[in-house]
Amino acid sequence: MTLGDLRPAERPTMYFIGVTTGSSAIHRVFAAWRPLLGLEDVDLVGVDIPVGAEPEAYRRVVEHLRDDPLSRGALVTTHKLDLYAACRGLLRRVDDDAARLHEVSALVARDGRIDGLALDTITSKLSLHAIVPRLAGRDVLVMGAGGAALALCDYFAHRAADEAPGRVVVTDIAEDRLAAIAAATEGGDGEITWRMHHLGHGEAHDALLADLAPGALVVNATGMGKDRPGSPLSDAAVFPRGAYVWDFNYRGELGFLRRARARAEADGLTIEDGWRYFVHGWTRVIDAVFDLDIPTSGPGFERLYTAALEVR
């Protein structure tokens, strides 16, 4: 739905605040999860907000969540930073990660009040450990500096400990987003070399890719291939030998993933799309909204992951 379609909920409802929520797999996945999580009477409703919307758009959604008795919370994609900037004054409290990163990935409504949480640092860690067997000392290229990239870099800087990468290159077309990552990682692991790289519109990352050491981690966090067309790489891009390639996207035209898959055999690549990140992200937010104590590993998590795969 759009902002104009917001109405009081008729039964307990969780929202999904994004750009093109109608095409997300979460609608099928949530239906499969309902009986497993005891949420048979809960609705999931997507709310589409265009990229770069005015602050009032975000405030309208947050006020609806706060004031509607049956609206229980929301997952936020794409708009994490902008929603925090527009709505901090409407939130009763935010967790430590949200306050430090100035982003919100989950909204939890309780008794006419609403709290903001930043859970992507947890999601990043859980997903990363399933992709890269050992991160320590590796080069990392993070293409895009939005909320998910900010959380990933915060994990590198403050929580990876003896698993911290050696060098992290972060790119974006917006200098203020790069500055936000520089600020968030300041005072973190001193062994990491950070490089913020400002790119012009349409500029490819091929040269930065070529500068990475073998076995590097390459992350597409730009939204290109999902919310926006195109890819951060040209068709001539060559990955470092033995690289781990991670696209935060799992749906859309997925040009970045297509290029990586075309080079997989020649470059010895390990490739991961955004599906596991998607499952961890949603289960963490659902857990926060409904206080369900959902596990992050083991048989309980694997049941949810398998159920999601079956309807993907």
SELOSE-703674 format. One record per residue: x, y, z of N, C-alpha, C, O in turn; residue in three letters. Coordinates in steps of 0.2 Angstrom, whole numbers, padded with zeros to 4 digits, always signed. Example, Ala and Ser with C-alpha at 12.3 -4.5 7.8 and 13.67 -1.06 7.14 Angstrom:
<sites>
+0066-0028+0039+0062-0022+0039+0066-0016+0039+0071-0017+0042Ala
+0064-0011+0035+0068-0005+0036+0064+0000+0039+0067+0006+0040Ser
</sites>
This chain:
<sites>
+0004-0006+0000+0000+0000+0000+0004+0006+0000+0010+0006+0001Met
+0001+0012-0002+0005+0018-0001+0003+0022+0005-0002+0020+0009Thr
+0006+0028+0007+0004+0031+0013-0004+0033+0013-0007+0033+0018Leu
-0006+0035+0007-0013+0036+0007-0018+0031+0009-0024+0032+0010Gly
-0016+0025+0009-0020+0019+0010-0020+0017+0018-0023+0012+0020Asp
-0016+0020+0022-0015+0019+0029-0022+0019+0032-0025+0025+0032Leu
-0024+0014+0036-0030+0014+0039-0029+0011+0046-0025+0007+0047Arg
-0034+0012+0051-0033+0008+0057-0033+0000+0056-0038-0002+0052Pro
-0029-0003+0059-0029-0011+0058-0035-0014+0061-0037-0012+0066Ala
-0037-0019+0058-0043-0023+0061-0041-0029+0065-0045-0031+0069Glu
-0035-0031+0065-0032-0036+0069-0025-0035+0070-0022-0031+0066Arg
-0021-0038+0074-0014-0037+0075-0010-0037+0068-0011-0041+0064Pro
-0006-0031+0067-0003-0030+0061+0004-0028+0062+0006-0024+0066Thr
+0008-0031+0058+0015-0029+0057+0016-0026+0050+0013-0028+0045Met
+0020-0020+0050+0021-0017+0043+0028-0018+0041+0033-0020+0044Tyr
+0029-0017+0034+0035-0018+0030+0036-0011+0027+0033-0010+0022Phe
+0041-0007+0029+0042-0001+0026+0047-0001+0021+0053-0002+0023Ile
+0046+0000+0014+0051-0001+0009+0049+0003+0003+0046+0008+0004Gly
+0052+0001-0003+0051+0004-0009+0046+0001-0013+0041+0003-0016Val
+0047-0006-0014+0043-0010-0019+0041-0016-0015+0043-0022-0016Thr
+0037-0015-0009+0036-0021-0004+0031-0026-0007+0031-0032-0005Thr
+0027-0025-0012+0022-0030-0015+0026-0035-0018+0023-0041-0019Gly
+0032-0034-0021+0036-0040-0024+0040-0044-0020+0044-0048-0022Ser
+0040-0042-0013+0045-0045-0009+0042-0052-0007+0036-0054-0007Ser
+0047-0057-0006+0045-0064-0005+0042-0065+0002+0040-0070+0004Ala
+0043-0059+0007+0041-0060+0014+0034-0061+0014+0031-0064+0019Ile
+0030-0060+0009+0022-0061+0010+0021-0068+0010+0017-0071+0013His
+0025-0072+0005+0024-0079+0005+0027-0083+0011+0025-0087+0014Arg
+0033-0080+0013+0037-0083+0019+0033-0082+0025+0033-0086+0029Val
+0030-0076+0026+0027-0074+0033+0021-0079+0033+0019-0081+0039Phe
+0017-0080+0028+0012-0085+0028+0014-0092+0030+0011-0095+0034Ala
+0020-0094+0028+0023-0101+0030+0025-0101+0037+0025-0106+0040Ala
+0027-0095+0040+0030-0094+0046+0024-0094+0052+0025-0095+0057Trp
+0018-0091+0050+0013-0090+0054+0012-0096+0059+0012-0095+0065Arg
+0010-0102+0056+0009-0107+0061+0015-0110+0065+0014-0112+0071Pro
+0021-0108+0062+0027-0110+0066+0028-0106+0072+0031-0108+0077Leu
+0026-0099+0071+0027-0094+0076+0021-0093+0081+0022-0088+0085Leu
+0016-0096+0079+0010-0094+0083+0007-0087+0081+0004-0084+0086Gly
+0008-0085+0075+0005-0078+0073+0000-0079+0068-0001-0075+0063Leu
-0005-0084+0068-0010-0085+0064-0015-0079+0063-0018-0078+0058Glu
-0015-0075+0068-0020-0070+0068-0017-0063+0066-0020-0058+0067Asp
-0011-0063+0064-0007-0057+0063-0007-0056+0055-0005-0060+0051Val
-0008-0049+0053-0007-0047+0046+0000-0044+0045+0002-0041+0050Asp
+0002-0045+0039+0008-0041+0037+0007-0037+0031+0004-0039+0026Leu
+0008-0030+0032+0006-0025+0027+0012-0021+0025+0016-0019+0029Val
+0013-0021+0018+0019-0017+0015+0017-0010+0014+0011-0009+0012Gly
+0021-0005+0016+0020+0002+0014+0026+0004+0010+0031+0004+0012Val
+0024+0007+0004+0029+0009-0001+0030+0016+0000+0025+0020+0000Asp
+0036+0018+0001+0038+0025+0001+0044+0026-0004+0049+0022-0004Ile
+0044+0031-0008+0049+0032-0013+0056+0034-0010+0056+0037-0005Pro
+0061+0032-0013+0068+0034-0011+0068+0042-0011+0066+0045-0015Val
+0071+0044-0005+0072+0051-0004+0066+0055-0003+0065+0061-0005Gly
+0061+0052+0000+0054+0055+0002+0055+0061+0007+0061+0061+0010Ala
+0051+0065+0007+0051+0071+0012+0050+0068+0019+0047+0063+0020Glu
+0053+0071+0024+0052+0069+0031+0045+0067+0034+0044+0063+0038Pro
+0040+0071+0031+0033+0070+0033+0031+0063+0032+0027+0061+0035Glu
+0033+0060+0026+0031+0054+0024+0033+0049+0030+0029+0044+0032Ala
+0039+0049+0032+0041+0045+0038+0037+0046+0044+0036+0041+0048Tyr
+0036+0052+0046+0033+0054+0052+0026+0051+0052+0023+0049+0057Arg
+0023+0051+0046+0016+0049+0045+0015+0042+0047+0011+0039+0050Arg
+0020+0038+0044+0020+0030+0046+0021+0029+0053+0017+0025+0056Val
+0026+0032+0056+0028+0031+0063+0022+0034+0068+0020+0030+0073Val
+0019+0039+0066+0013+0041+0070+0007+0036+0070+0004+0035+0075Glu
+0006+0033+0064+0001+0028+0063+0002+0022+0067-0002+0020+0071His
+0009+0020+0067+0011+0014+0072+0010+0016+0079+0007+0012+0083Leu
+0011+0022+0081+0011+0024+0088+0004+0025+0090+0002+0023+0096Arg
-0001+0027+0086-0007+0029+0088-0013+0023+0087-0018+0024+0090Asp
-0011+0018+0082-0016+0013+0081-0015+0007+0086-0010+0004+0086Asp
-0020+0006+0090-0019+0000+0095-0017-0006+0092-0014-0010+0096Pro
-0019-0008+0086-0018-0015+0083-0012-0015+0079-0010-0020+0076Leu
-0008-0009+0078-0002-0009+0074+0004-0011+0079+0005-0007+0084Ser
+0007-0016+0078+0012-0018+0083+0019-0017+0082+0024-0016+0086Arg
+0021-0015+0075+0028-0013+0074+0029-0014+0066+0025-0015+0062Gly
+0036-0013+0064+0037-0013+0057+0045-0015+0056+0049-0014+0061Ala
+0046-0018+0051+0053-0019+0048+0054-0013+0043+0050-0011+0039Leu
+0060-0010+0043+0062-0005+0039+0067-0007+0034+0073-0009+0037Val
+0066-0006+0028+0072-0007+0023+0073+0000+0019+0068+0004+0019Thr
+0079+0000+0016+0080+0006+0012+0080+0013+0016+0085+0017+0015Thr
+0075+0014+0020+0074+0020+0023+0077+0021+0030+0075+0026+0033His
+0081+0017+0032+0083+0016+0039+0086+0023+0041+0084+0025+0047Lys
+0091+0026+0038+0094+0032+0040+0089+0038+0039+0089+0042+0044Leu
+0085+0038+0034+0081+0044+0033+0075+0044+0038+0073+0049+0041Asp
+0072+0038+0040+0067+0037+0045+0070+0040+0052+0066+0043+0055Leu
+0076+0038+0053+0078+0040+0060+0079+0047+0060+0077+0050+0065Tyr
+0082+0050+0055+0083+0057+0055+0076+0061+0055+0076+0066+0059Ala
+0071+0059+0052+0064+0062+0052+0060+0061+0058+0056+0065+0060Ala
+0061+0055+0062+0057+0053+0067+0060+0052+0074+0057+0050+0078Cys
+0066+0054+0075+0069+0053+0081+0065+0056+0087+0065+0053+0092Arg
+0062+0061+0086+0058+0065+0091+0052+0061+0093+0049+0063+0098Gly
+0050+0057+0088+0043+0053+0089+0044+0047+0093+0040+0044+0096Leu
+0051+0045+0094+0052+0038+0097+0053+0039+0104+0057+0043+0106Leu
+0050+0035+0108+0051+0035+0115+0058+0033+0117+0061+0037+0121Arg
+0061+0028+0114+0068+0026+0116+0071+0023+0109+0067+0021+0105Arg
+0077+0023+0109+0081+0019+0104+0086+0015+0107+0089+0017+0112Val
+0088+0010+0104+0093+0006+0107+0100+0009+0106+0101+0014+0102Asp
+0105+0006+0109+0112+0009+0108+0114+0009+0101+0118+0014+0099Asp
+0113+0004+0097+0115+0004+0090+0112+0009+0086+0115+0012+0082Asp
+0105+0010+0087+0102+0015+0083+0104+0022+0085+0105+0026+0080Ala
+0106+0023+0091+0108+0030+0093+0115+0031+0090+0117+0037+0088Ala
+0119+0026+0090+0126+0027+0087+0126+0027+0080+0130+0031+0077Arg
+0122+0023+0077+0122+0023+0069+0117+0028+0066+0117+0029+0060Leu
+0113+0031+0070+0108+0035+0067+0103+0032+0062+0102+0035+0057His
+0101+0026+0064+0097+0022+0059+0092+0018+0063+0094+0016+0069Glu
+0087+0016+0060+0082+0011+0063+0080+0006+0058+0078+0008+0052Val
+0080+0000+0060+0078-0006+0055+0072-0009+0058+0069-0013+0055Ser
+0070-0008+0064+0064-0011+0067+0060-0005+0072+0064-0002+0075Ala
+0054-0005+0071+0050-0001+0075+0045-0006+0080+0042-0010+0077Leu
+0045-0004+0086+0041-0008+0091+0036-0004+0094+0038+0001+0098Val
+0029-0005+0093+0024-0001+0096+0021-0004+0102+0020-0010+0102Ala
+0021+0000+0108+0018-0003+0114+0014+0003+0118+0017+0008+0119Arg
+0008+0002+0119+0004+0006+0123+0004+0013+0121+0005+0018+0126Asp
+0004+0015+0115+0004+0022+0113+0011+0025+0112+0011+0031+0111Gly
+0016+0021+0113+0023+0023+0112+0026+0019+0107+0024+0013+0106Arg
+0032+0021+0104+0035+0017+0099+0043+0018+0100+0045+0023+0102Ile
+0046+0012+0100+0054+0012+0101+0057+0010+0094+0054+0007+0090Asp
+0063+0012+0093+0067+0011+0087+0073+0007+0089+0077+0008+0093Gly
+0074+0002+0085+0080-0003+0086+0084-0003+0079+0081-0003+0074Leu
+0090-0004+0080+0095-0005+0074+0097-0012+0075+0102-0014+0079Ala
+0095-0017+0071+0096-0024+0072+0101-0027+0066+0103-0033+0066Leu
+0103-0022+0062+0107-0025+0056+0114-0027+0058+0117-0031+0055Asp
+0117-0024+0064+0123-0027+0066+0123-0034+0068+0128-0038+0066Thr
+0117-0036+0071+0116-0043+0072+0115-0047+0066+0118-0052+0065Ile
+0111-0045+0062+0110-0048+0055+0116-0049+0051+0117-0054+0048Thr
+0120-0044+0051+0126-0044+0047+0131-0049+0050+0134-0053+0046Ser
+0132-0050+0056+0136-0055+0059+0134-0062+0058+0138-0066+0056Lys
+0127-0063+0059+0125-0070+0058+0126-0072+0050+0127-0078+0049Leu
+0124-0067+0046+0125-0069+0039+0132-0070+0036+0134-0074+0033Ser
+0136-0065+0039+0143-0065+0037+0147-0072+0039+0151-0074+0035Leu
+0145-0074+0045+0149-0080+0047+0146-0086+0043+0150-0091+0043His
+0141-0086+0040+0139-0091+0036+0142-0091+0029+0141-0096+0025Ala
+0145-0085+0027+0148-0084+0020+0155-0085+0020+0158-0089+0016Ile
+0159-0082+0025+0166-0082+0025+0168-0086+0031+0167-0084+0036Val
+0172-0091+0030+0175-0095+0035+0179-0091+0040+0179-0093+0046Pro
+0183-0087+0037+0188-0083+0042+0189-0076+0038+0192-0076+0033Arg
+0187-0071+0042+0187-0064+0039+0194-0061+0040+0196-0056+0037Leu
+0198-0063+0046+0203-0059+0048+0208-0058+0042+0211-0062+0039Ala
+0210-0051+0042+0215-0049+0037+0213-0048+0030+0217-0046+0026Gly
+0207-0050+0028+0205-0049+0021+0204-0042+0019+0202-0038+0024Arg
+0205-0041+0013+0202-0035+0010+0194-0035+0009+0192-0041+0008Asp
+0191-0030+0010+0184-0029+0009+0182-0023+0005+0185-0018+0006Val
+0178-0024+0000+0175-0019-0003+0167-0018-0002+0164-0023-0004Leu
+0165-0013+0001+0158-0012+0002+0155-0007-0003+0157-0001-0002Val
+0151-0009-0007+0149-0004-0012+0142-0002-0010+0137-0005-0010Met
+0142+0005-0008+0135+0008-0006+0136+0009+0002+0139+0005+0005Gly
+0134+0015+0004+0135+0016+0011+0128+0018+0015+0128+0023+0019Ala
+0123+0014+0013+0117+0015+0016+0116+0012+0023+0122+0010+0026Gly
+0110+0011+0026+0110+0008+0033+0113+0001+0034+0116+0000+0039Gly
+0112-0003+0029+0114-0010+0030+0122-0010+0029+0125-0014+0033Ala
+0125-0006+0025+0132-0005+0025+0135-0002+0031+0140-0004+0033Ala
+0131+0003+0034+0134+0006+0040+0134+0001+0045+0139+0001+0049Leu
+0129-0003+0046+0129-0008+0051+0134-0014+0050+0138-0016+0055Ala
+0136-0016+0044+0141-0020+0043+0148-0017+0045+0152-0021+0048Leu
+0149-0011+0043+0155-0008+0044+0156-0007+0052+0162-0007+0055Cys
+0151-0006+0055+0151-0005+0063+0153-0012+0066+0157-0012+0071Asp
+0150-0017+0063+0152-0024+0065+0160-0025+0064+0163-0027+0069Tyr
+0162-0023+0059+0169-0024+0057+0173-0020+0063+0178-0023+0065Phe
+0171-0014+0064+0175-0009+0068+0175-0011+0075+0180-0010+0079Ala
+0169-0013+0078+0168-0013+0085+0167-0020+0088+0167-0021+0094His
+0166-0025+0083+0163-0032+0086+0167-0038+0083+0166-0043+0086Arg
+0171-0037+0078+0174-0042+0074+0180-0045+0078+0181-0051+0078Ala
+0183-0041+0082+0189-0043+0087+0194-0046+0083+0196-0043+0078Ala
+0196-0052+0084+0201-0056+0081+0199-0058+0074+0204-0061+0070Asp
+0193-0057+0072+0191-0059+0065+0191-0052+0061+0188-0053+0055Glu
+0193-0047+0063+0193-0040+0059+0196-0041+0052+0202-0044+0052Ala
+0193-0038+0047+0197-0038+0041+0203-0033+0041+0204-0029+0046Pro
+0207-0033+0036+0213-0029+0036+0212-0022+0033+0215-0017+0036Gly
+0208-0022+0028+0207-0016+0024+0200-0016+0022+0197-0021+0019Arg
+0196-0010+0023+0189-0010+0021+0189-0003+0016+0190+0002+0019Val
+0186-0004+0010+0185+0001+0006+0177+0002+0005+0174-0003+0003Val
+0175+0008+0006+0168+0009+0006+0166+0015+0001+0170+0020+0001Val
+0161+0014-0003+0160+0018-0008+0153+0021-0008+0148+0017-0005Thr
+0151+0027-0011+0145+0029-0011+0145+0035-0016+0150+0038-0017Asp
+0139+0037-0019+0138+0043-0022+0137+0049-0018+0137+0055-0020Ile
+0135+0048-0011+0133+0053-0007+0139+0054-0001+0140+0049+0002Ala
+0142+0060-0001+0148+0061+0003+0145+0060+0011+0149+0058+0015Glu
+0139+0063+0012+0137+0062+0019+0136+0055+0022+0137+0054+0028Asp
+0134+0051+0017+0134+0044+0020+0141+0041+0021+0142+0037+0026Arg
+0146+0042+0017+0152+0040+0018+0155+0043+0025+0158+0040+0029Leu
+0153+0050+0026+0155+0053+0032+0152+0049+0038+0155+0049+0044Ala
+0146+0047+0038+0142+0044+0043+0146+0037+0045+0146+0035+0051Ala
+0148+0034+0040+0152+0027+0041+0159+0029+0044+0161+0025+0049Ile
+0162+0034+0042+0168+0036+0045+0168+0038+0052+0172+0036+0056Ala
+0162+0041+0054+0161+0043+0061+0159+0037+0065+0161+0036+0071Ala
+0155+0032+0062+0153+0026+0066+0159+0022+0067+0159+0018+0073Ala
+0164+0022+0063+0169+0017+0064+0175+0020+0068+0180+0017+0069Thr
+0175+0027+0069+0180+0030+0072+0181+0027+0079+0176+0026+0083Glu
+0187+0026+0082+0188+0023+0088+0187+0016+0089+0188+0013+0094Gly
+0186+0012+0083+0186+0005+0083+0192+0002+0082+0197+0005+0084Gly
+0192-0004+0079+0198-0008+0079+0204-0004+0075+0203-0003+0069Asp
+0209-0003+0078+0215+0001+0075+0219-0002+0070+0223+0001+0066Gly
+0218-0009+0069+0222-0013+0064+0218-0013+0058+0221-0015+0053Glu
+0212-0010+0057+0209-0010+0051+0211-0003+0047+0211+0002+0050Ile
+0212-0004+0041+0214+0002+0037+0207+0004+0033+0204-0001+0029Thr
+0204+0010+0034+0198+0012+0031+0199+0017+0025+0204+0021+0026Trp
+0195+0016+0020+0196+0021+0014+0189+0022+0012+0185+0018+0010Arg
+0187+0028+0012+0180+0031+0010+0181+0033+0003+0185+0038+0002Met
+0178+0031-0002+0179+0033-0009+0172+0035-0012+0167+0032-0013His
+0172+0042-0014+0166+0045-0017+0166+0044-0024+0171+0046-0028His
+0161+0041-0027+0160+0040-0034+0155+0045-0037+0150+0047-0034Leu
+0156+0046-0043+0151+0050-0047+0145+0045-0049+0146+0039-0049Gly
+0140+0048-0051+0134+0045-0053+0136+0041-0059+0139+0043-0064His
+0134+0034-0059+0136+0030-0065+0143+0027-0065+0145+0023-0070Gly
+0147+0029-0061+0154+0027-0061+0155+0020-0058+0152+0018-0053Glu
+0158+0016-0062+0159+0009-0060+0164+0008-0055+0169+0012-0054Ala
+0164+0002-0052+0169+0000-0047+0174-0004-0049+0178-0007-0045His
+0175-0005-0056+0180-0010-0058+0187-0009-0056+0190-0014-0054Asp
+0189-0003-0056+0196-0002-0054+0197-0003-0046+0202-0006-0044Ala
+0192-0002-0042+0193-0003-0035+0193-0011-0034+0196-0014-0030Leu
+0189-0014-0038+0189-0022-0038+0196-0025-0040+0198-0029-0036Leu
+0199-0022-0045+0205-0024-0047+0211-0023-0042+0216-0027-0042Ala
+0210-0019-0037+0215-0017-0032+0214-0022-0026+0219-0021-0022Asp
+0209-0026-0026+0209-0030-0020+0213-0036-0020+0215-0039-0025Leu
+0215-0038-0014+0219-0044-0014+0215-0051-0015+0209-0051-0014Ala
+0218-0056-0017+0215-0063-0018+0211-0064-0011+0213-0063-0006Pro
+0205-0067-0012+0201-0069-0006+0197-0064-0003+0195-0065+0003Gly
+0197-0058-0006+0193-0052-0003+0186-0054-0003+0183-0058-0006Ala
+0182-0050+0001+0175-0050+0002+0173-0044-0002+0175-0038-0001Leu
+0168-0045-0007+0165-0040-0011+0158-0040-0010+0154-0044-0011Val
+0155-0034-0007+0148-0033-0005+0145-0028-0009+0147-0022-0010Val
+0139-0030-0012+0135-0025-0016+0129-0023-0011+0124-0026-0010Asn
+0130-0017-0008+0125-0014-0004+0122-0008-0007+0119-0003-0003Ala
+0122-0007-0013+0120-0001-0017+0112-0001-0018+0110+0005-0019Thr
+0109-0006-0018+0102-0007-0020+0101-0007-0027+0096-0008-0030Gly
+0107-0007-0031+0106-0007-0038+0105-0015-0040+0108-0019-0037Met
+0100-0016-0044+0098-0023-0046+0092-0025-0042+0089-0030-0044Gly
+0090-0020-0038+0083-0021-0034+0079-0015-0034+0074-0015-0038Lys
+0081-0010-0030+0077-0004-0030+0078+0000-0036+0074+0005-0038Asp
+0084+0000-0038+0087+0004-0044+0090-0001-0049+0093-0006-0048Arg
+0089+0001-0056+0092-0003-0061+0099-0003-0061+0102+0002-0058Pro
+0102-0008-0065+0109-0007-0066+0113-0012-0061+0111-0015-0057Gly
+0120-0010-0061+0125-0014-0057+0131-0009-0055+0132-0005-0059Ser
+0134-0010-0050+0140-0006-0048+0146-0008-0052+0151-0004-0052Pro
+0145-0013-0056+0151-0016-0060+0149-0016-0067+0143-0016-0069Leu
+0154-0015-0071+0153-0015-0078+0154-0023-0080+0156-0027-0076Ser
+0152-0024-0087+0152-0031-0089+0160-0033-0090+0161-0039-0091Asp
+0164-0029-0089+0171-0030-0090+0175-0032-0083+0181-0034-0083Ala
+0171-0031-0078+0174-0032-0071+0177-0039-0070+0174-0044-0072Ala
+0183-0039-0067+0186-0046-0065+0187-0046-0057+0190-0041-0055Val
+0184-0051-0054+0185-0051-0047+0192-0054-0045+0195-0057-0049Phe
+0194-0052-0039+0200-0055-0036+0199-0063-0035+0194-0065-0034Pro
+0205-0066-0037+0204-0074-0036+0202-0076-0029+0204-0073-0024Arg
+0197-0081-0029+0195-0084-0023+0191-0079-0019+0190-0080-0013Gly
+0188-0074-0022+0184-0069-0018+0177-0072-0016+0175-0076-0018Ala
+0175-0069-0010+0168-0070-0008+0164-0064-0010+0165-0059-0008Tyr
+0159-0066-0013+0154-0061-0017+0148-0061-0013+0144-0066-0014Val
+0145-0056-0010+0139-0055-0007+0135-0050-0009+0137-0044-0009Trp
+0129-0051-0012+0124-0046-0014+0119-0046-0009+0116-0051-0007Asp
+0117-0040-0006+0112-0039-0001+0105-0041-0004+0100-0042-0001Phe
+0105-0040-0011+0099-0041-0014+0097-0049-0016+0102-0053-0016Asn
+0091-0051-0016+0089-0058-0018+0084-0057-0023+0082-0063-0026Tyr
+0081-0052-0025+0076-0051-0030+0078-0045-0034+0081-0040-0033Arg
+0074-0045-0040+0076-0039-0045+0080-0042-0051+0080-0048-0052Gly
+0082-0037-0055+0086-0039-0061+0093-0042-0059+0096-0046-0063Glu
+0096-0040-0053+0102-0043-0050+0108-0044-0055+0111-0049-0056Leu
+0109-0038-0058+0115-0037-0063+0121-0039-0060+0126-0042-0063Gly
+0123-0037-0054+0129-0038-0050+0130-0046-0049+0135-0048-0051Phe
+0124-0049-0047+0125-0056-0046+0126-0060-0053+0130-0065-0053Leu
+0123-0058-0058+0124-0061-0065+0131-0060-0067+0134-0065-0069Arg
+0134-0055-0066+0141-0054-0067+0146-0058-0063+0150-0062-0066Arg
+0144-0059-0057+0148-0063-0052+0148-0070-0054+0152-0074-0055Ala
+0141-0072-0056+0140-0079-0058+0144-0081-0064+0146-0087-0066Arg
+0144-0076-0069+0148-0077-0075+0155-0078-0074+0158-0081-0078Ala
+0158-0075-0069+0165-0076-0067+0167-0081-0062+0172-0082-0060Arg
+0162-0084-0060+0163-0089-0054+0168-0094-0055+0172-0095-0051Ala
+0168-0098-0061+0173-0103-0062+0179-0100-0063+0184-0102-0061Glu
+0180-0095-0068+0186-0092-0070+0190-0089-0064+0196-0089-0063Ala
+0186-0086-0059+0189-0082-0053+0189-0086-0047+0191-0084-0042Asp
+0186-0092-0047+0186-0096-0041+0181-0093-0035+0184-0092-0030Gly
+0176-0090-0037+0172-0086-0032+0167-0090-0028+0164-0096-0030Leu
+0166-0088-0022+0160-0090-0018+0155-0085-0018+0156-0079-0016Thr
+0149-0087-0020+0144-0081-0021+0138-0083-0017+0135-0088-0016Ile
+0135-0077-0014+0130-0078-0009+0125-0072-0011+0127-0066-0011Glu
+0119-0073-0012+0114-0068-0013+0111-0066-0006+0114-0068-0001Asp
+0106-0062-0006+0104-0059+0001+0099-0063+0004+0095-0061+0009Gly
+0098-0069+0002+0092-0073+0005+0093-0075+0013+0089-0074+0017Trp
+0099-0077+0015+0100-0079+0022+0100-0072+0026+0097-0072+0031Arg
+0103-0067+0023+0102-0060+0026+0095-0058+0027+0093-0056+0033Tyr
+0091-0059+0022+0084-0058+0022+0080-0062+0028+0077-0059+0032Phe
+0082-0068+0029+0079-0073+0034+0081-0070+0041+0077-0070+0045Val
+0087-0069+0042+0090-0067+0048+0087-0060+0050+0084-0059+0056His
+0086-0056+0045+0084-0049+0046+0077-0049+0048+0075-0046+0053Gly
+0072-0053+0045+0065-0054+0047+0064-0057+0053+0060-0055+0057Trp
+0068-0062+0055+0067-0066+0061+0069-0062+0067+0065-0062+0072Thr
+0074-0058+0066+0076-0053+0072+0071-0048+0073+0069-0047+0079Arg
+0068-0045+0068+0063-0040+0069+0056-0043+0071+0053-0040+0076Val
+0054-0048+0068+0048-0052+0071+0049-0053+0078+0044-0053+0082Ile
+0055-0056+0080+0056-0057+0087+0055-0051+0092+0052-0052+0097Asp
+0058-0046+0089+0058-0039+0093+0050-0037+0094+0048-0035+0099Ala
+0047-0037+0088+0040-0035+0088+0035-0039+0093+0031-0036+0096Val
+0036-0045+0092+0031-0050+0096+0034-0053+0102+0031-0057+0105Phe
+0041-0052+0103+0044-0055+0109+0043-0063+0109+0040-0065+0114Asp
+0046-0066+0104+0045-0073+0103+0051-0077+0105+0050-0083+0106Leu
+0057-0074+0106+0063-0078+0108+0065-0083+0102+0066-0089+0103Asp
+0065-0080+0096+0066-0084+0090+0074-0086+0090+0078-0081+0091Ile
+0076-0092+0089+0083-0094+0089+0087-0091+0083+0083-0090+0078Pro
+0093-0090+0083+0097-0088+0078+0101-0094+0074+0104-0093+0069Thr
+0101-0099+0077+0104-0105+0075+0101-0112+0078+0096-0111+0082Ser
+0103-0117+0075+0100-0124+0078+0094-0126+0075+0091-0122+0070Gly
+0090-0131+0077+0084-0134+0074+0079-0129+0073+0075-0129+0068Pro
+0078-0124+0078+0072-0119+0078+0073-0115+0072+0068-0113+0069Gly
+0079-0112+0071+0080-0107+0066+0080-0111+0059+0077-0109+0054Phe
+0083-0117+0059+0083-0121+0052+0076-0123+0050+0075-0123+0044Glu
+0071-0124+0055+0064-0125+0053+0062-0119+0049+0058-0119+0044Arg
+0063-0113+0052+0061-0107+0048+0064-0106+0042+0061-0103+0037Leu
+0071-0107+0042+0075-0106+0035+0072-0111+0030+0071-0109+0024Tyr
+0071-0117+0032+0068-0122+0027+0061-0120+0024+0060-0120+0018Thr
+0057-0118+0029+0050-0116+0027+0051-0110+0022+0047-0109+0017Ala
+0055-0105+0023+0056-0099+0019+0059-0102+0012+0056-0099+0007Ala
+0063-0106+0012+0066-0109+0005+0061-0112+0001+0060-0111-0005Leu
+0056-0116+0005+0051-0119+0001+0046-0115-0003+0043-0117-0008Glu
+0046-0109-0001+0041-0104-0004+0045-0098-0008+0042-0094-0011Val
+0051-0099-0008+0055-0094-0011+0054-0093-0019+0056-0089-0022Arg
</sites>
